Amino acid sequence: MSKIIVGLSGGVDSAVTAYLLKAAGHEVVGVTLKTWIGAEGEFSRCCEIDDARRISYKLDIPYYAVNCAGEFREKVVEPFISSYIHGMTPNPCVLCNRVMKWERMLDFADSQNADYIATGHYASVVHLDNGRFTVKNAVHAQKDQTYMLYRLTQEQLARTIMPLGGLSKDEVRSIAAAADLPVANKPDSQEICFVTEGSYADFIEENSSEYRPQEGNFVDESGNILGVHKGIIHYTIGQRKGLGLAMGRPVFVKSINSAKNEVVIGDNESLMTKTVFCKDLNFQSIPDITQGESIRAFVRIRYHHKAQPAAVAQISNDLARIDFDDAVRAAAPGQSAVLYDENGCVIGGGIITDPSVK
């Protein structure tokens, strides 16, 4: 039996994770990382301490809350704001998992002489025949969270347990109810944890010293002015609603040019592409792709995207080119492209980028 640190968010998934590991005979310690406290004192949805403490009391396990708010703002919130200001659509959970949650939980595990950390993610950690660790798709695809975990390192994965990879959400809630856990019926959180009120744009305006609301032009693909937008942070690739353009046909955000403060508008066909580039590469099931080599993979370009077959080649030190068999829609810079093998294991991935934009 091992000593395991369980990250308790205050939700049902992490609660059941702690319950299952204790029931299996492990020594379990609960910890919540206090990552964000809003202007009105509200906690992030990833650190609801009162519920986490109630869960620990019910399970009779030690519980700690660790303050990481300053580091979280520096490493997660500020890059999120900067990306939006520069016309990208970031996914902060991808970054947070690697540079905040896993780093701080493993630090805490070391301080407690614990062997492993555990989380309530719907995924499984797999130790492959080649000696490497990766994450594998959850059995129930609708809850799979591997997309958010592709940046985890080998050292992090080697000390990670994810007990929920083979369970459905209904099964998790049934386990919680049978164990009389106080969060058995707590609703799932759907949005970015630290945007507790209002829209992303509202959050950026309230929390950025760099951004000032600035109107600019909607333009077509030839540069013709179509109207005035209210600031590029209000838009993302593929967006149709809320543009305020009377074009007489459906139009969408095709791209965002932050240098010119322009939002480029096109039709649905203009959103389709067979080639996507990504940077900031991280690999799990393999060490790397040799420059000039091409591998086959199934690739997701956003969280709810169904993985599509593609050829992937590393064309420079930190830039990969993905050529899809069939065109994909609305590949947004700032989102991640995540590569999977035929068994649903993560090969690796990177941040979608436009290599022509410096």
HUDA-V567426 format. One record per residue. N is the residue number from 0. RES is the residue in one small letter. D_LAST is the distance of its C-alpha to the last C-alpha in Angstrom with 2 decimals. Layout:
# HUDA-V567426
<<N	RES	D_LAST> <N	RES	D_LAST>>
This chain:
# HUDA-V567426
<<0	m	51.65> <1	s	48.45> <2	k	47.28> <3	i	44.28> <4	i	42.05> <5	v	41.23> <6	g	38.38> <7	l	40.17> <8	s	38.12> <9	g	41.31> <10	g	40.95> <11	v	43.20> <12	d	41.03> <13	s	40.87> <14	a	44.51> <15	v	45.66> <16	t	43.67> <17	a	45.65> <18	y	48.86> <19	l	48.55> <20	l	47.82> <21	k	50.73> <22	a	52.99> <23	a	52.19> <24	g	53.56> <25	h	50.48> <26	e	50.31> <27	v	47.72> <28	v	46.08> <29	g	43.98> <30	v	41.01> <31	t	38.75> <32	l	35.53> <33	k	35.48> <34	t	31.80> <35	w	31.83> <36	i	34.46> <37	g	33.85> <38	a	35.16> <39	e	38.41> <40	g	38.85> <41	e	37.81> <42	f	36.53> <43	s	33.64> <44	r	34.93> <45	c	34.23> <46	c	36.62> <47	e	39.70> <48	i	41.96> <49	d	45.28> <50	d	45.11> <51	a	43.94> <52	r	46.88> <53	r	49.28> <54	i	48.15> <55	s	48.72> <56	y	52.11> <57	k	53.12> <58	l	52.17> <59	d	53.72> <60	i	50.76> <61	p	49.40> <62	y	46.51> <63	y	43.93> <64	a	41.15> <65	v	38.40> <66	n	36.38> <67	c	32.62> <68	a	31.49> <69	g	29.75> <70	e	27.83> <71	f	26.98> <72	r	25.50> <73	e	23.36> <74	k	22.24> <75	v	22.19> <76	v	22.55> <77	e	20.04> <78	p	17.13> <79	f	18.44> <80	i	18.47> <81	s	15.00> <82	s	13.61> <83	y	15.77> <84	i	14.88> <85	h	11.19> <86	g	12.55> <87	m	13.06> <88	t	16.56> <89	p	17.26> <90	n	20.52> <91	p	21.76> <92	c	24.79> <93	v	22.88> <94	l	21.59> <95	c	24.90> <96	n	27.05> <97	r	25.70> <98	v	25.00> <99	m	27.77> <100	k	30.54> <101	w	31.08> <102	e	30.56> <103	r	32.88> <104	m	35.41> <105	l	35.70> <106	d	36.17> <107	f	38.89> <108	a	40.39> <109	d	40.73> <110	s	42.44> <111	q	44.86> <112	n	45.46> <113	a	44.31> <114	d	43.52> <115	y	41.01> <116	i	38.99> <117	a	39.21> <118	t	37.38> <119	g	38.28> <120	h	35.41> <121	y	36.46> <122	a	35.54> <123	s	37.26> <124	v	36.43> <125	v	37.48> <126	h	38.36> <127	l	37.90> <128	d	40.15> <129	n	37.45> <130	g	37.64> <131	r	34.32> <132	f	33.99> <133	t	32.16> <134	v	32.54> <135	k	34.39> <136	n	34.54> <137	a	37.20> <138	v	40.34> <139	h	39.93> <140	a	36.62> <141	q	36.49> <142	k	36.06> <143	d	33.91> <144	q	31.30> <145	t	29.84> <146	y	26.45> <147	m	26.18> <148	l	27.36> <149	y	25.28> <150	r	23.53> <151	l	26.95> <152	t	27.77> <153	q	30.87> <154	e	32.54> <155	q	32.06> <156	l	33.32> <157	a	36.30> <158	r	37.69> <159	t	36.96> <160	i	39.47> <161	m	38.81> <162	p	42.25> <163	l	41.32> <164	g	39.63> <165	g	42.86> <166	l	43.84> <167	s	43.33> <168	k	42.80> <169	d	46.38> <170	e	47.66> <171	v	45.82> <172	r	47.32> <173	s	50.73> <174	i	50.57> <175	a	49.66> <176	a	52.52> <177	a	55.00> <178	a	54.05> <179	d	54.42> <180	l	50.98> <181	p	50.41> <182	v	47.02> <183	a	48.23> <184	n	47.59> <185	k	44.61> <186	p	41.99> <187	d	38.60> <188	s	35.59> <189	q	33.07> <190	e	30.14> <191	i	27.76> <192	c	30.27> <193	f	29.30> <194	v	29.00> <195	t	32.77> <196	e	33.27> <197	g	31.60> <198	s	28.21> <199	y	24.78> <200	a	23.98> <201	d	27.20> <202	f	26.39> <203	i	23.02> <204	e	24.77> <205	e	27.57> <206	n	25.72> <207	s	22.68> <208	s	23.16> <209	e	19.66> <210	y	19.85> <211	r	22.12> <212	p	23.03> <213	q	21.65> <214	e	22.65> <215	g	20.56> <216	n	21.05> <217	f	21.46> <218	v	20.70> <219	d	21.62> <220	e	19.63> <221	s	20.82> <222	g	19.70> <223	n	23.26> <224	i	23.82> <225	l	25.77> <226	g	26.29> <227	v	25.06> <228	h	23.35> <229	k	24.14> <230	g	20.74> <231	i	17.79> <232	i	18.99> <233	h	22.00> <234	y	20.37> <235	t	19.08> <236	i	18.58> <237	g	22.09> <238	q	23.79> <239	r	26.83> <240	k	29.02> <241	g	28.68> <242	l	26.78> <243	g	29.81> <244	l	29.40> <245	a	32.62> <246	m	31.52> <247	g	34.68> <248	r	32.88> <249	p	30.66> <250	v	26.99> <251	f	24.05> <252	v	20.54> <253	k	18.42> <254	s	14.92> <255	i	13.54> <256	n	11.28> <257	s	11.13> <258	a	9.97> <259	k	13.13> <260	n	15.06> <261	e	16.06> <262	v	17.42> <263	v	17.80> <264	i	21.25> <265	g	22.73> <266	d	25.76> <267	n	26.21> <268	e	25.79> <269	s	22.24> <270	l	21.35> <271	m	22.62> <272	t	20.64> <273	k	21.82> <274	t	18.56> <275	v	16.26> <276	f	13.68> <277	c	13.75> <278	k	12.73> <279	d	14.77> <280	l	17.76> <281	n	21.33> <282	f	24.49> <283	q	27.99> <284	s	30.56> <285	i	29.26> <286	p	27.85> <287	d	24.81> <288	i	24.10> <289	t	24.68> <290	q	21.90> <291	g	23.07> <292	e	25.39> <293	s	25.40> <294	i	27.19> <295	r	28.52> <296	a	27.83> <297	f	28.21> <298	v	24.94> <299	r	24.54> <300	i	21.36> <301	r	22.84> <302	y	25.93> <303	h	28.46> <304	h	27.17> <305	k	29.73> <306	a	28.45> <307	q	28.07> <308	p	28.70> <309	a	25.86> <310	a	25.07> <311	v	22.43> <312	a	21.10> <313	q	18.97> <314	i	17.03> <315	s	15.57> <316	n	16.35> <317	d	14.53> <318	l	13.49> <319	a	16.23> <320	r	16.96> <321	i	19.60> <322	d	21.84> <323	f	24.27> <324	d	27.80> <325	d	27.74> <326	a	25.01> <327	v	23.80> <328	r	23.17> <329	a	20.41> <330	a	17.98> <331	a	16.01> <332	p	12.65> <333	g	13.93> <334	q	17.24> <335	s	18.51> <336	a	19.65> <337	v	22.90> <338	l	24.94> <339	y	28.75> <340	d	31.58> <341	e	34.72> <342	n	36.43> <343	g	33.93> <344	c	32.65> <345	v	29.00> <346	i	27.47> <347	g	24.14> <348	g	20.83> <349	g	17.26> <350	i	14.75> <351	i	13.68> <352	t	10.03> <353	d	8.46> <354	p	7.14> <355	s	6.36> <356	v	3.80> <357	k	0.00>>
